[in-house]
């Protein structure tokens, strides 16, 4: 999950990048979100690990409107198709 950590750091450091990512997740287009993550250095393996991991209680509480906040990263519900 090293590439996810780097991606999180990039989002925290760059407001414009974070806003662009947020807009993509609101559209709920999983292909676009996955491509965005890959373009910014997230590995295929880390994306699969992120999608397939169990959510914590806090993350489950954060599920709303078809988006899931996982490790500070919003994921569209449609990412399920990438399992």
C-alpha positions in Angstrom: 0.0 0.0 0.0 3.0 2.2 -0.3 1.8 3.8 -3.5 -1.5 4.6 -1.9 0.3 6.4 0.9 2.2 8.5 -1.6 -1.0 9.3 -3.4 -2.6 10.4 -0.2 0.3 12.7 0.5 0.0 14.2 -3.0 -3.7 14.9 -2.4 -3.0 16.5 1.0 -0.3 18.6 -0.5 -2.1 19.8 -3.6 -5.5 21.2 -3.2 -6.2 21.4 -6.9 -5.3 17.8 -7.4 -7.5 16.8 -4.4 -10.4 18.8 -5.9 -10.0 17.2 -9.3 -10.0 13.8 -7.6 -13.0 14.6 -5.6 -14.9 15.6 -8.7 -14.0 12.3 -10.4 -15.3 10.3 -7.4 -18.6 12.3 -7.4 -19.2 11.2 -11.0 -19.0 7.6 -9.8 -17.1 6.5 -12.9 -14.7 3.8 -11.6 -12.6 3.6 -14.8 -11.8 7.3 -14.6 -11.0 7.1 -10.9 -8.7 4.1 -11.4 -7.0 5.8 -14.3 -6.5 8.9 -12.3 -4.9 6.9 -9.5 -2.7 5.0 -11.9 -1.6 8.2 -13.6 -0.5 9.5 -10.2 1.6 6.5 -9.3 -0.8 4.1 -7.6 0.0 0.5 -8.6 -2.6 -2.0 -9.9 -1.8 -4.2 -6.9 -2.5 -1.4 -4.4 -5.7 -0.5 -6.1 -6.9 -4.1 -5.9 -5.8 -4.3 -2.2 -7.7 -1.0 -1.5 -10.8 -2.3 -3.1 -10.8 -5.7 -1.5 -9.9 -4.8 2.0 -12.3 -4.8 4.9 -13.6 -1.4 6.0 -13.1 -0.2 9.5 -16.1 0.8 11.6 -15.2 4.5 11.0 -15.1 3.9 7.3 -18.4 2.1 7.3 -19.9 5.1 9.2 -18.6 7.3 6.4 -20.4 5.5 3.6 -22.9 7.9 2.1 -24.2 8.9 -1.3 -22.4 6.1 -3.1 -19.0 7.2 -2.0 -16.7 5.5 0.5 -13.9 7.2 2.4 -11.1 4.7 2.7 -7.8 5.9 4.2 -8.8 9.5 3.3 -9.5 8.6 -0.3 -13.0 8.7 -1.7 -13.9 5.7 -3.8 -17.0 5.5 -6.0 -19.3 2.6 -5.4 -18.7 1.4 -8.9 -15.1 0.4 -8.1 -16.7 -2.9 -6.9 -16.6 -4.1 -10.5 -12.7 -4.1 -10.4 -12.6 -6.8 -7.7 
